[in-house]
Amino acid sequence: MPTLFTRIIQGEIPAEIVYQDEHVVAFRDIQPVAPIHVLIVPRTEIEGLATLPETGDHLRILNAAKIIAEQLGLGNGYRLVINQGEDGGQTVPHLHAHLLGGRKMNWPPG
Ligand code: 5GP
């Protein structure tokens, strides 16, 4: 059974894709928590950080984040977040990073 994000990657479920390459696909979050809120998803299904393999598409998440941030004009800064498991607030079991920008971020996060 493909994950929700695989279905988006395959075009079954619509999303506003802002970037894609052979390793990752990035699209706008359906419930943004910042003016810019993009999800960066490796094409390979990995449940999360807890089951991360040594190699694979996920290794390109950081490079994709840099490119997307430049493309979206986030030169003043941004935040990259990966939620893992229940305590981390993960709701979709397909590894993804949240790229958040367009406002000043708070620390510590909630
Ligand atoms: P998590 O809570 O797992 O770290 O993040 C999952 C994210 O996926 C949430 O921010 C949520 O708003 C987003 N999301 C859930 N369903 C959809 C969807 O169908 N389309 C898009 N674009 N984002 C979704």
Backbone and ligand atoms as CSV (ligand in chain L), in Angstrom:
chain,resi,resn,atom,element,x,y,z
A,1,MET,N,N,0.860,-1.201,0.000
A,1,MET,CA,C,0.000,0.000,0.000
A,1,MET,C,C,0.896,1.250,0.000
A,2,PRO,N,N,0.861,2.049,-1.061
A,2,PRO,CA,C,1.713,3.240,-1.094
A,2,PRO,C,C,1.315,4.257,-0.034
A,3,THR,N,N,2.289,4.988,0.437
A,3,THR,CA,C,1.986,6.030,1.419
A,3,THR,C,C,1.288,7.201,0.726
A,4,LEU,N,N,0.705,8.054,1.546
A,4,LEU,CA,C,0.080,9.284,1.031
A,4,LEU,C,C,1.078,10.063,0.178
A,5,PHE,N,N,2.310,10.159,0.654
A,5,PHE,CA,C,3.289,10.974,-0.077
A,5,PHE,C,C,3.737,10.287,-1.369
A,6,THR,N,N,3.786,8.964,-1.370
A,6,THR,CA,C,4.071,8.275,-2.640
A,6,THR,C,C,2.952,8.542,-3.633
A,7,ARG,N,N,1.739,8.572,-3.170
A,7,ARG,CA,C,0.603,8.848,-4.073
A,7,ARG,C,C,0.684,10.272,-4.626
A,8,ILE,N,N,1.163,11.202,-3.808
A,8,ILE,CA,C,1.378,12.565,-4.315
A,8,ILE,C,C,2.511,12.558,-5.341
A,9,ILE,N,N,3.604,11.876,-5.020
A,9,ILE,CA,C,4.757,11.802,-5.934
A,9,ILE,C,C,4.332,11.198,-7.268
A,10,GLN,N,N,3.446,10.214,-7.218
A,10,GLN,CA,C,3.014,9.542,-8.450
A,10,GLN,C,C,1.907,10.302,-9.179
A,11,GLY,N,N,1.464,11.422,-8.601
A,11,GLY,CA,C,0.463,12.254,-9.274
A,11,GLY,C,C,-0.971,11.823,-9.060
A,12,GLU,N,N,-1.181,10.826,-8.186
A,12,GLU,CA,C,-2.546,10.353,-7.907
A,12,GLU,C,C,-3.321,11.360,-7.082
A,13,ILE,N,N,-2.604,12.038,-6.184
A,13,ILE,CA,C,-3.220,13.055,-5.325
A,13,ILE,C,C,-2.561,14.377,-5.688
A,14,PRO,N,N,-3.348,15.417,-5.987
A,14,PRO,CA,C,-2.745,16.672,-6.417
A,14,PRO,C,C,-2.003,17.395,-5.298
A,15,ALA,N,N,-0.953,18.068,-5.685
A,15,ALA,CA,C,-0.191,18.911,-4.754
A,15,ALA,C,C,0.565,19.926,-5.591
A,16,GLU,N,N,0.932,21.028,-4.953
A,16,GLU,CA,C,1.695,22.047,-5.668
A,16,GLU,C,C,3.186,21.723,-5.534
A,17,ILE,N,N,3.713,21.105,-6.547
A,17,ILE,CA,C,5.118,20.692,-6.515
A,17,ILE,C,C,5.998,21.904,-6.819
A,18,VAL,N,N,6.993,22.118,-5.961
A,18,VAL,CA,C,7.883,23.273,-6.153
A,18,VAL,C,C,9.267,22.855,-6.620
A,19,TYR,N,N,9.589,21.558,-6.467
A,19,TYR,CA,C,10.920,21.082,-6.868
A,19,TYR,C,C,10.864,19.566,-6.976
A,20,GLN,N,N,11.598,19.028,-7.956
A,20,GLN,CA,C,11.798,17.576,-7.981
A,20,GLN,C,C,13.079,17.247,-8.716
A,21,ASP,N,N,13.704,16.167,-8.280
A,21,ASP,CA,C,14.855,15.618,-9.005
A,21,ASP,C,C,14.749,14.102,-8.897
A,22,GLU,N,N,15.807,13.395,-9.219
A,22,GLU,CA,C,15.691,11.932,-9.243
A,22,GLU,C,C,15.590,11.335,-7.845
A,23,HIS,N,N,15.883,12.110,-6.818
A,23,HIS,CA,C,15.898,11.586,-5.453
A,23,HIS,C,C,14.725,12.050,-4.586
A,24,VAL,N,N,14.301,13.294,-4.771
A,24,VAL,CA,C,13.278,13.862,-3.877
A,24,VAL,C,C,12.220,14.630,-4.671
A,25,VAL,N,N,11.067,14.771,-4.034
A,25,VAL,CA,C,10.003,15.635,-4.561
A,25,VAL,C,C,9.600,16.567,-3.428
A,26,ALA,N,N,9.372,17.833,-3.753
A,26,ALA,CA,C,8.991,18.816,-2.729
A,26,ALA,C,C,7.704,19.515,-3.161
A,27,PHE,N,N,6.788,19.614,-2.215
A,27,PHE,CA,C,5.495,20.244,-2.522
A,27,PHE,C,C,5.009,21.017,-1.301
A,28,ARG,N,N,4.070,21.932,-1.547
A,28,ARG,CA,C,3.578,22.788,-0.452
A,28,ARG,C,C,2.705,21.981,0.495
A,29,ASP,N,N,2.874,22.238,1.797
A,29,ASP,CA,C,2.060,21.586,2.816
A,29,ASP,C,C,0.616,22.056,2.695
A,30,ILE,N,N,-0.314,21.127,2.877
A,30,ILE,CA,C,-1.735,21.449,2.739
A,30,ILE,C,C,-2.225,22.348,3.881
A,31,GLN,N,N,-1.536,22.290,5.015
A,31,GLN,CA,C,-1.899,23.132,6.169
A,31,GLN,C,C,-0.665,23.896,6.621
A,32,PRO,N,N,-0.293,24.938,5.876
A,32,PRO,CA,C,0.973,25.618,6.170
A,32,PRO,C,C,0.972,26.296,7.540
A,33,VAL,N,N,2.127,26.217,8.201
A,33,VAL,CA,C,2.288,26.883,9.496
A,33,VAL,C,C,3.245,28.075,9.380
A,34,ALA,N,N,3.622,28.399,8.170
A,34,ALA,CA,C,4.470,29.565,7.896
A,34,ALA,C,C,4.130,30.014,6.481
A,35,PRO,N,N,4.463,31.265,6.126
A,35,PRO,CA,C,4.161,31.733,4.768
A,35,PRO,C,C,4.721,30.799,3.688
A,36,ILE,N,N,5.888,30.236,3.941
A,36,ILE,CA,C,6.407,29.180,3.059
A,36,ILE,C,C,6.554,27.917,3.893
A,37,HIS,N,N,5.885,26.871,3.452
A,37,HIS,CA,C,5.928,25.575,4.156
A,37,HIS,C,C,5.924,24.491,3.082
A,38,VAL,N,N,7.099,23.931,2.880
A,38,VAL,CA,C,7.290,22.933,1.826
A,38,VAL,C,C,7.727,21.624,2.470
A,39,LEU,N,N,7.193,20.526,1.971
A,39,LEU,CA,C,7.606,19.199,2.427
A,39,LEU,C,C,8.566,18.610,1.406
A,40,ILE,N,N,9.714,18.149,1.870
A,40,ILE,CA,C,10.715,17.539,0.993
A,40,ILE,C,C,10.717,16.046,1.283
A,41,VAL,N,N,10.379,15.262,0.275
A,41,VAL,CA,C,10.111,13.841,0.479
A,41,VAL,C,C,11.012,13.004,-0.427
A,42,PRO,N,N,11.771,12.062,0.147
A,42,PRO,CA,C,12.546,11.158,-0.711
A,42,PRO,C,C,11.604,10.246,-1.498
A,43,ARG,N,N,11.975,9.980,-2.741
A,43,ARG,CA,C,11.115,9.130,-3.572
A,43,ARG,C,C,10.972,7.731,-2.977
A,44,THR,N,N,12.027,7.226,-2.359
A,44,THR,CA,C,11.977,5.910,-1.712
A,44,THR,C,C,11.197,6.009,-0.418
A,45,GLU,N,N,10.319,5.052,-0.190
A,45,GLU,CA,C,9.541,5.046,1.056
A,45,GLU,C,C,10.404,4.581,2.215
A,46,ILE,N,N,10.611,5.466,3.166
A,46,ILE,CA,C,11.273,5.152,4.434
A,46,ILE,C,C,10.319,5.692,5.492
A,47,GLU,N,N,10.051,4.899,6.515
A,47,GLU,CA,C,9.028,5.327,7.484
A,47,GLU,C,C,9.439,6.601,8.218
A,48,GLY,N,N,10.712,6.662,8.603
A,48,GLY,CA,C,11.153,7.845,9.340
A,48,GLY,C,C,12.608,7.719,9.711
A,49,LEU,N,N,13.071,8.658,10.524
A,49,LEU,CA,C,14.481,8.663,10.911
A,49,LEU,C,C,14.874,7.381,11.648
A,50,ALA,N,N,13.924,6.803,12.382
A,50,ALA,CA,C,14.245,5.623,13.195
A,50,ALA,C,C,14.589,4.407,12.347
A,51,THR,N,N,14.199,4.412,11.084
A,51,THR,CA,C,14.475,3.256,10.216
A,51,THR,C,C,15.325,3.670,9.010
A,52,LEU,N,N,16.133,4.689,9.222
A,52,LEU,CA,C,16.912,5.256,8.115
A,52,LEU,C,C,17.997,4.290,7.621
A,53,PRO,N,N,18.029,4.005,6.319
A,53,PRO,CA,C,19.148,3.212,5.796
A,53,PRO,C,C,20.417,4.051,5.686
A,54,GLU,N,N,21.525,3.360,5.466
A,54,GLU,CA,C,22.820,4.052,5.354
A,54,GLU,C,C,22.875,4.970,4.135
A,55,THR,N,N,22.276,4.520,3.053
A,55,THR,CA,C,22.345,5.289,1.807
A,55,THR,C,C,20.947,5.377,1.201
A,56,GLY,N,N,20.811,6.252,0.236
A,56,GLY,CA,C,19.528,6.330,-0.462
A,56,GLY,C,C,19.123,7.754,-0.769
A,57,ASP,N,N,17.908,7.882,-1.299
A,57,ASP,CA,C,17.392,9.183,-1.743
A,57,ASP,C,C,17.387,10.227,-0.626
A,58,HIS,N,N,17.190,9.772,0.617
A,58,HIS,CA,C,17.083,10.723,1.726
A,58,HIS,C,C,18.346,11.564,1.904
A,59,LEU,N,N,19.464,11.052,1.406
A,59,LEU,CA,C,20.716,11.804,1.569
A,59,LEU,C,C,20.701,13.111,0.780
A,60,ARG,N,N,19.751,13.268,-0.101
A,60,ARG,CA,C,19.677,14.487,-0.921
A,60,ARG,C,C,18.715,15.527,-0.344
A,61,ILE,N,N,18.103,15.237,0.805
A,61,ILE,CA,C,17.124,16.180,1.366
A,61,ILE,C,C,17.778,17.541,1.656
A,62,LEU,N,N,18.960,17.521,2.262
A,62,LEU,CA,C,19.589,18.797,2.636
A,62,LEU,C,C,19.944,19.623,1.403
A,63,ASN,N,N,20.465,18.953,0.389
A,63,ASN,CA,C,20.825,19.687,-0.833
A,63,ASN,C,C,19.583,20.261,-1.506
A,64,ALA,N,N,18.501,19.479,-1.499
A,64,ALA,CA,C,17.252,19.974,-2.075
A,64,ALA,C,C,16.751,21.183,-1.284
A,65,ALA,N,N,16.856,21.120,0.035
A,65,ALA,CA,C,16.402,22.241,0.873
A,65,ALA,C,C,17.143,23.523,0.505
A,66,LYS,N,N,18.436,23.424,0.327
A,66,LYS,CA,C,19.239,24.592,-0.042
A,66,LYS,C,C,18.761,25.172,-1.371
A,67,ILE,N,N,18.549,24.318,-2.348
A,67,ILE,CA,C,18.113,24.778,-3.677
A,67,ILE,C,C,16.725,25.420,-3.589
A,68,ILE,N,N,15.811,24.765,-2.896
A,68,ILE,CA,C,14.432,25.271,-2.806
A,68,ILE,C,C,14.415,26.609,-2.068
A,69,ALA,N,N,15.187,26.699,-0.989
A,69,ALA,CA,C,15.238,27.956,-0.225
A,69,ALA,C,C,15.737,29.096,-1.116
A,70,GLU,N,N,16.728,28.822,-1.915
A,70,GLU,CA,C,17.227,29.856,-2.840
A,70,GLU,C,C,16.141,30.223,-3.843
A,71,GLN,N,N,15.494,29.207,-4.393
A,71,GLN,CA,C,14.473,29.458,-5.421
A,71,GLN,C,C,13.295,30.241,-4.870
A,72,LEU,N,N,12.967,30.019,-3.592
A,72,LEU,CA,C,11.801,30.685,-3.001
A,72,LEU,C,C,12.173,31.986,-2.287
A,73,GLY,N,N,13.409,32.394,-2.419
A,73,GLY,CA,C,13.809,33.709,-1.916
A,73,GLY,C,C,13.979,33.783,-0.409
A,74,LEU,N,N,14.404,32.676,0.202
A,74,LEU,CA,C,14.528,32.650,1.662
A,74,LEU,C,C,15.947,33.015,2.123
A,75,GLY,N,N,16.501,34.036,1.497
A,75,GLY,CA,C,17.870,34.417,1.815
A,75,GLY,C,C,18.061,34.911,3.238
A,76,ASN,N,N,16.986,35.303,3.893
A,76,ASN,CA,C,17.102,35.822,5.262
A,76,ASN,C,C,17.061,34.707,6.306
A,77,GLY,N,N,16.828,33.475,5.863
A,77,GLY,CA,C,16.828,32.353,6.789
A,77,GLY,C,C,15.575,31.508,6.684
A,78,TYR,N,N,15.659,30.351,7.282
A,78,TYR,CA,C,14.555,29.389,7.243
A,78,TYR,C,C,14.860,28.280,8.229
A,79,ARG,N,N,13.940,27.374,8.383
A,79,ARG,CA,C,14.142,26.245,9.302
A,79,ARG,C,C,13.778,24.939,8.599
A,80,LEU,N,N,14.551,23.900,8.891
A,80,LEU,CA,C,14.289,22.567,8.358
A,80,LEU,C,C,13.992,21.654,9.545
A,81,VAL,N,N,12.846,20.965,9.491
A,81,VAL,CA,C,12.394,20.148,10.629
A,81,VAL,C,C,12.033,18.752,10.141
A,82,ILE,N,N,12.464,17.744,10.893
A,82,ILE,CA,C,11.990,16.374,10.655
A,82,ILE,C,C,11.381,15.872,11.950
A,83,ASN,N,N,10.107,15.533,11.902
A,83,ASN,CA,C,9.427,14.968,13.060
A,83,ASN,C,C,9.553,13.445,13.008
A,84,GLN,N,N,9.934,12.851,14.132
A,84,GLN,CA,C,10.069,11.385,14.197
A,84,GLN,C,C,9.145,10.824,15.271
A,85,GLY,N,N,8.244,9.944,14.862
A,85,GLY,CA,C,7.421,9.200,15.811
A,85,GLY,C,C,6.406,10.058,16.545
A,86,GLU,N,N,5.744,9.421,17.474
A,86,GLU,CA,C,4.621,10.063,18.166
A,86,GLU,C,C,5.057,11.309,18.935
A,87,ASP,N,N,6.111,11.179,19.738
A,87,ASP,CA,C,6.546,12.332,20.528
A,87,ASP,C,C,7.099,13.447,19.646
A,88,GLY,N,N,7.624,13.077,18.496
A,88,GLY,CA,C,8.140,14.086,17.573
A,88,GLY,C,C,7.056,14.786,16.777
A,89,GLY,N,N,5.823,14.253,16.844
A,89,GLY,CA,C,4.720,14.883,16.126
A,89,GLY,C,C,4.562,14.400,14.700
A,90,GLN,N,N,5.156,13.250,14.377
A,90,GLN,CA,C,5.036,12.736,13.010
A,90,GLN,C,C,3.641,12.161,12.779
A,91,THR,N,N,3.022,12.559,11.680
A,91,THR,CA,C,1.687,12.044,11.359
A,91,THR,C,C,1.662,11.240,10.067
A,92,VAL,N,N,2.628,11.450,9.188
A,92,VAL,CA,C,2.676,10.696,7.917
A,92,VAL,C,C,3.927,9.809,7.946
A,93,PRO,N,N,3.735,8.475,7.874
A,93,PRO,CA,C,4.872,7.551,8.028
A,93,PRO,C,C,5.667,7.369,6.724
A,94,HIS,N,N,6.114,8.479,6.179
A,94,HIS,CA,C,7.016,8.486,5.015
A,94,HIS,C,C,7.941,9.669,5.278
A,95,LEU,N,N,9.203,9.356,5.529
A,95,LEU,CA,C,10.169,10.392,5.920
A,95,LEU,C,C,10.011,11.658,5.092
A,96,HIS,N,N,10.034,12.797,5.771
A,96,HIS,CA,C,9.941,14.083,5.069
A,96,HIS,C,C,10.513,15.169,5.955
A,97,ALA,N,N,11.024,16.199,5.300
A,97,ALA,CA,C,11.496,17.375,6.029
A,97,ALA,C,C,10.568,18.538,5.719
A,98,HIS,N,N,10.277,19.321,6.760
A,98,HIS,CA,C,9.488,20.550,6.596
A,98,HIS,C,C,10.462,21.698,6.389
A,99,LEU,N,N,10.330,22.410,5.292
A,99,LEU,CA,C,11.092,23.638,5.062
A,99,LEU,C,C,10.155,24.805,5.358
A,100,LEU,N,N,10.499,25.552,6.405
A,100,LEU,CA,C,9.629,26.630,6.898
A,100,LEU,C,C,10.334,27.960,6.756
A,101,GLY,N,N,9.633,28.941,6.227
A,101,GLY,CA,C,10.242,30.254,6.083
A,101,GLY,C,C,9.213,31.328,5.823
A,102,GLY,N,N,9.720,32.549,5.677
A,102,GLY,CA,C,8.841,33.681,5.404
A,102,GLY,C,C,8.381,34.399,6.655
A,103,ARG,N,N,8.827,33.947,7.803
A,103,ARG,CA,C,8.579,34.650,9.072
A,103,ARG,C,C,9.702,34.266,10.024
A,104,LYS,N,N,9.811,35.040,11.117
A,104,LYS,CA,C,10.838,34.708,12.102
A,104,LYS,C,C,10.381,33.508,12.923
A,105,MET,N,N,11.247,32.538,13.068
A,105,MET,CA,C,10.923,31.328,13.820
A,105,MET,C,C,11.226,31.518,15.308
A,106,ASN,N,N,10.494,30.813,16.131
A,106,ASN,CA,C,10.712,30.874,17.568
A,106,ASN,C,C,11.580,29.711,18.033
A,107,TRP,N,N,12.249,29.928,19.147
A,107,TRP,CA,C,13.011,28.841,19.782
A,107,TRP,C,C,12.862,28.960,21.278
A,108,PRO,N,N,12.562,27.896,22.033
A,108,PRO,CA,C,12.420,26.541,21.547
A,108,PRO,C,C,11.096,26.323,20.814
A,109,PRO,N,N,11.043,25.329,19.917
A,109,PRO,CA,C,9.787,25.032,19.245
A,109,PRO,C,C,8.795,24.426,20.211
A,110,GLY,N,N,7.559,24.455,19.864
A,110,GLY,CA,C,6.497,23.957,20.757
A,110,GLY,C,C,6.487,22.448,20.835
L,1,5GP,P1,P,4.332,15.344,10.022
L,1,5GP,O1,O,3.284,15.692,11.037
L,1,5GP,O2,O,4.254,13.863,9.673
L,1,5GP,O3,O,5.705,15.789,10.359
L,1,5GP,O4,O,3.968,16.166,8.708
L,1,5GP,C1,C,2.981,15.762,7.815
L,1,5GP,C2,C,2.556,16.987,7.053
L,1,5GP,O5,O,1.849,16.572,5.912
L,1,5GP,C3,C,1.626,17.937,7.823
L,1,5GP,O6,O,2.239,19.218,7.955
L,1,5GP,C4,C,0.362,17.968,6.984
L,1,5GP,O7,O,-0.238,19.234,6.942
L,1,5GP,C5,C,0.850,17.511,5.626
L,1,5GP,N1,N,-0.153,16.850,4.823
L,1,5GP,C6,C,-1.007,15.887,5.240
L,1,5GP,N2,N,-1.787,15.467,4.222
L,1,5GP,C7,C,-1.388,16.196,3.120
L,1,5GP,C8,C,-1.835,16.202,1.767
L,1,5GP,O8,O,-2.733,15.472,1.347
L,1,5GP,N3,N,-1.224,17.096,0.945
L,1,5GP,C9,C,-0.209,17.919,1.371
L,1,5GP,N4,N,0.313,18.741,0.473
L,1,5GP,N5,N,0.223,17.921,2.649
L,1,5GP,C10,C,-0.366,17.068,3.517
